[in-house]
Amino acid sequence: MEGLREMLLQEENRLERILQRTREQLKNVPGGTLRLSNSGKWVQYYHCIPGERKNGDYIPQTNKELIQKLAQKTYDEKILKLAEKRLLQIRRITKDYVDNEIEKIFLNEHIERQKLIRPVEPEWEQLLNSWMSEDYTRKEFQEGTPIILTERGERVRSKSEKILADYFFHNGIPYKYECPLPLRGFGTVHPDFTFLSRRTRQEIYWEHDGRMDDPVYAQNAVRKIQAYEENDIYPGERLILTFETERNVLDTRMVGKLAERYLL
């Protein structure tokens, strides 16, 4: 799976930070454990120490510091045990795990042998090429609309869309422009750009809303975003959003950050 190794390494770092913090908190903690007992409307606390009274010594409510420390100690010990277990498992996996290892078995075969094999999963380039070759109908341009062409030679509706399209083209990010997408309860929309994610092998959509200071335009844009969400397509997952107003133009630096986060 594309990106799984990086995700595992991130989780390994998170667990290491948790372990470091938890071990530090477990230094100089009081011995024994905390026992809780319900007595009517009240909770009573007892300090249980191995080898001493079975039910422990009663802790007055006023000794909140000891009660808190004993409760925290038990929690921290559980966290420590689980984090150590998961960290060991992750290290075992990442020791020899390689992204796309199943796909690479096929790619490492001789070219003539590849022709004789049916891969257990479609190889990425084959899947991408098949996706890109699918026919679709774009929205028509109204008569009198300015002609704006991208460096790939396709017509788009705004200078900002040209900036986006040229960025994707120069960075080798395959896309479809205004590919129709049916949304349940809303109708068919035409996302400005549609991509195929190598990590998830699902489509990702990029909508650029360029006239957000126009109240009618903004209202329609918000309704469309809601329609995406009602179809389980959420911003930050499979929907990328950029906005403009007359005073706030498209931030190309943010375009790069978004592309790197979701598309590369």
C-alpha positions as CSV (number, residue, x, y, z in Angstrom):
1,M,0.0,0.0,0.0
2,E,1.3,3.4,-1.0
3,G,2.3,5.5,2.0
4,L,1.7,2.8,4.6
5,R,5.3,2.7,5.6
6,E,5.4,6.4,6.2
7,M,2.2,6.2,8.3
8,L,3.7,3.4,10.4
9,L,6.9,5.5,11.0
10,Q,4.8,8.4,12.1
11,E,2.9,6.2,14.5
12,E,6.2,4.8,15.7
13,N,7.4,8.4,16.5
14,R,4.1,9.2,18.3
15,L,4.4,6.1,20.5
16,E,8.0,6.9,21.3
17,R,7.0,10.3,22.5
18,I,4.2,8.8,24.6
19,L,6.6,6.3,26.1
20,Q,9.1,9.0,27.0
21,R,6.5,11.2,28.6
22,T,4.9,8.3,30.5
23,R,8.2,6.9,31.8
24,E,9.0,10.4,33.1
25,Q,5.7,10.6,34.9
26,L,6.2,7.2,36.5
27,K,9.3,8.4,38.2
28,N,9.0,9.0,42.0
29,V,5.4,7.9,42.1
30,P,4.0,6.5,45.4
31,G,4.0,2.8,45.9
32,G,0.9,0.7,45.8
33,T,-2.4,1.2,44.0
34,L,-5.7,3.0,44.5
35,R,-8.9,1.1,45.4
36,L,-12.3,2.8,45.0
37,S,-15.4,1.9,47.0
38,N,-18.9,3.2,46.6
39,S,-20.6,4.0,49.9
40,G,-24.1,5.4,49.2
41,K,-23.7,8.7,47.4
42,W,-20.0,8.9,48.2
43,V,-16.8,7.4,46.8
44,Q,-14.2,6.2,49.3
45,Y,-10.5,5.8,48.4
46,Y,-8.1,3.3,49.8
47,H,-4.3,3.0,49.4
48,C,-3.4,-0.7,48.8
49,I,0.2,-1.7,49.4
50,P,1.4,-5.3,48.8
51,G,2.0,-7.2,52.0
52,E,-0.1,-4.8,54.1
53,R,-3.8,-4.6,54.8
54,K,-5.8,-6.5,52.2
55,N,-8.4,-3.7,51.5
56,G,-5.9,-0.9,51.9
57,D,-5.7,2.1,54.2
58,Y,-8.5,4.7,53.9
59,I,-7.4,7.9,52.2
60,P,-9.3,11.1,53.4
61,Q,-11.0,13.2,50.7
62,T,-8.7,16.0,51.8
63,N,-5.6,14.1,50.5
64,K,-6.5,14.8,46.9
65,E,-2.8,14.8,45.8
66,L,-2.2,11.2,46.8
67,I,-5.5,10.1,45.3
68,Q,-4.7,11.8,42.0
69,K,-1.2,10.4,41.9
70,L,-2.3,6.8,42.5
71,A,-5.0,7.1,39.9
72,Q,-2.6,8.6,37.4
73,K,0.0,5.9,38.1
74,T,-2.4,3.1,37.3
75,Y,-3.4,4.8,34.0
76,D,0.2,5.5,33.1
77,E,1.2,1.9,33.7
78,K,-1.6,0.7,31.3
79,I,-0.5,3.2,28.7
80,L,3.2,2.1,29.1
81,K,2.3,-1.5,28.6
82,L,0.1,-0.9,25.5
83,A,2.6,1.5,23.9
84,E,5.5,-0.8,24.3
85,K,3.5,-3.7,22.8
86,R,2.4,-1.6,19.8
87,L,5.8,-0.2,19.2
88,L,7.3,-3.6,19.1
89,Q,4.7,-4.7,16.6
90,I,5.3,-1.7,14.3
91,R,9.1,-2.2,14.4
92,R,8.7,-5.8,13.4
93,I,6.5,-4.7,10.4
94,T,8.7,-1.8,9.2
95,K,11.9,-3.9,9.5
96,D,11.3,-5.4,6.1
97,Y,8.1,-3.7,4.8
98,V,8.2,-1.9,1.4
99,D,5.4,0.2,0.0
100,N,3.7,-1.5,-3.0
101,E,5.6,-4.7,-2.4
102,I,2.9,-6.8,-4.1
103,E,2.9,-4.6,-7.2
104,K,6.7,-4.8,-7.3
105,I,6.7,-8.5,-7.5
106,F,5.0,-8.2,-10.9
107,L,7.2,-5.2,-12.0
108,N,10.4,-7.2,-11.2
109,E,9.4,-10.0,-13.5
110,H,10.9,-10.1,-17.0
111,I,8.9,-8.1,-19.5
112,E,8.1,-11.2,-21.5
113,R,7.0,-13.0,-18.4
114,Q,4.7,-10.1,-17.4
115,K,2.8,-10.6,-20.6
116,L,1.9,-14.1,-19.4
117,I,0.8,-13.1,-15.9
118,R,-2.5,-11.7,-14.7
119,P,-1.6,-9.6,-11.6
120,V,-3.6,-10.1,-8.4
121,E,-4.2,-6.3,-8.5
122,P,-4.0,-3.9,-11.4
123,E,-0.6,-2.3,-11.7
124,W,-0.7,1.4,-10.9
125,E,0.3,2.7,-14.3
126,Q,-2.2,0.4,-16.0
127,L,-4.9,1.5,-13.7
128,L,-4.0,5.2,-14.1
129,N,-3.9,4.9,-17.9
130,S,-7.2,3.2,-18.0
131,W,-8.7,5.9,-15.8
132,M,-7.3,8.7,-17.9
133,S,-8.5,7.1,-21.2
134,E,-12.2,7.0,-20.1
135,D,-14.4,9.3,-22.2
136,Y,-16.5,11.9,-20.5
137,T,-18.5,15.0,-21.5
138,R,-17.4,18.4,-20.2
139,K,-19.6,21.3,-19.7
140,E,-20.1,23.5,-22.7
141,F,-18.8,27.1,-22.9
142,Q,-21.3,29.8,-23.5
143,E,-20.9,31.9,-26.5
144,G,-18.7,35.0,-25.9
145,T,-16.8,33.4,-23.0
146,P,-13.1,34.4,-23.1
147,I,-10.9,31.6,-24.5
148,I,-8.2,30.7,-21.9
149,L,-6.0,27.8,-22.8
150,T,-3.7,25.8,-20.5
151,E,-0.2,24.7,-21.4
152,R,-1.7,21.3,-22.0
153,G,-3.8,22.9,-24.7
154,E,-7.2,22.6,-23.1
155,R,-9.7,25.3,-22.6
156,V,-10.6,26.4,-19.0
157,R,-13.0,29.0,-17.6
158,S,-10.7,31.3,-15.6
159,K,-7.1,32.4,-15.2
160,S,-7.0,30.8,-11.8
161,E,-8.1,27.4,-13.3
162,K,-5.3,27.9,-15.8
163,I,-2.8,28.4,-13.0
164,L,-4.0,25.3,-11.3
165,A,-4.0,23.2,-14.5
166,D,-0.5,24.3,-15.4
167,Y,0.7,23.5,-11.9
168,F,-0.6,20.0,-12.2
169,F,0.8,19.6,-15.7
170,H,4.3,20.8,-14.7
171,N,4.4,18.5,-11.7
172,G,3.2,15.4,-13.5
173,I,-0.1,15.1,-11.7
174,P,-2.7,13.6,-14.1
175,Y,-6.1,15.1,-13.9
176,K,-9.5,15.4,-15.6
177,Y,-11.0,18.8,-16.1
178,E,-14.8,19.2,-15.4
179,C,-15.5,15.5,-15.4
180,P,-19.1,14.9,-14.4
181,L,-19.9,13.5,-11.0
182,P,-23.4,12.6,-9.9
183,L,-24.2,13.6,-6.3
184,R,-27.2,12.0,-4.7
185,G,-29.9,14.5,-3.9
186,F,-28.2,17.3,-5.8
187,G,-27.7,16.3,-9.4
188,T,-24.6,16.2,-11.6
189,V,-21.7,18.5,-10.8
190,H,-18.5,19.1,-12.7
191,P,-15.6,19.4,-10.3
192,D,-12.9,21.7,-11.6
193,F,-10.3,18.9,-11.4
194,T,-10.6,15.2,-10.7
195,F,-7.6,13.0,-9.7
196,L,-7.0,9.4,-9.0
197,S,-5.2,8.8,-5.7
198,R,-2.3,6.4,-5.8
199,R,-2.6,5.7,-2.1
200,T,-6.3,4.9,-1.9
201,R,-7.1,4.4,-5.6
202,Q,-10.2,6.6,-5.1
203,E,-11.0,9.8,-6.9
204,I,-10.2,13.1,-5.3
205,Y,-11.9,16.3,-6.3
206,W,-10.6,19.9,-6.4
207,E,-13.1,22.8,-6.4
208,H,-11.9,26.3,-6.9
209,D,-14.5,28.9,-5.9
210,G,-13.3,32.2,-7.4
211,R,-16.0,34.7,-6.6
212,M,-16.8,34.3,-3.0
213,D,-17.5,38.0,-2.5
214,D,-20.6,37.5,-4.8
215,P,-23.4,36.5,-2.3
216,V,-25.3,34.4,-4.9
217,Y,-22.1,32.6,-6.1
218,A,-21.0,32.0,-2.5
219,Q,-24.4,30.6,-1.5
220,N,-24.3,28.2,-4.4
221,A,-20.8,27.2,-3.6
222,V,-21.7,26.4,0.0
223,R,-24.7,24.4,-1.2
224,K,-22.5,22.3,-3.5
225,I,-19.9,21.7,-0.7
226,Q,-22.8,20.5,1.5
227,A,-23.9,18.1,-1.3
228,Y,-20.4,16.6,-1.5
229,E,-20.5,16.0,2.3
230,E,-24.0,14.5,2.0
231,N,-22.4,12.0,-0.4
232,D,-19.6,11.1,2.0
233,I,-17.0,13.3,0.2
234,Y,-15.5,15.5,2.8
235,P,-13.0,18.4,2.7
236,G,-9.6,17.3,3.8
237,E,-10.2,13.8,2.6
238,R,-11.5,13.5,-1.0
239,L,-12.4,17.1,-1.5
240,I,-9.9,19.9,-1.9
241,L,-11.1,23.5,-1.7
242,T,-9.5,26.8,-2.7
243,F,-11.2,30.2,-2.7
244,E,-10.8,33.7,-4.1
245,T,-12.4,37.1,-3.7
246,E,-11.6,40.3,-5.5
247,R,-9.0,41.2,-2.8
248,N,-7.8,37.7,-2.0
249,V,-6.4,36.0,-5.0
250,L,-5.3,32.4,-5.4
251,D,-2.3,31.6,-3.2
252,T,0.0,29.5,-5.4
253,R,2.1,28.5,-2.3
254,M,-1.0,27.0,-0.8
255,V,-1.8,25.2,-4.0
256,G,1.6,23.5,-3.8
257,K,1.1,22.6,-0.1
258,L,-2.4,21.1,-0.9
259,A,-1.1,19.2,-3.9
260,E,1.8,17.8,-1.8
261,R,-0.4,16.8,1.0
262,Y,-3.2,15.1,-1.0
263,L,-1.9,14.3,-4.5
264,L,1.8,13.6,-4.5
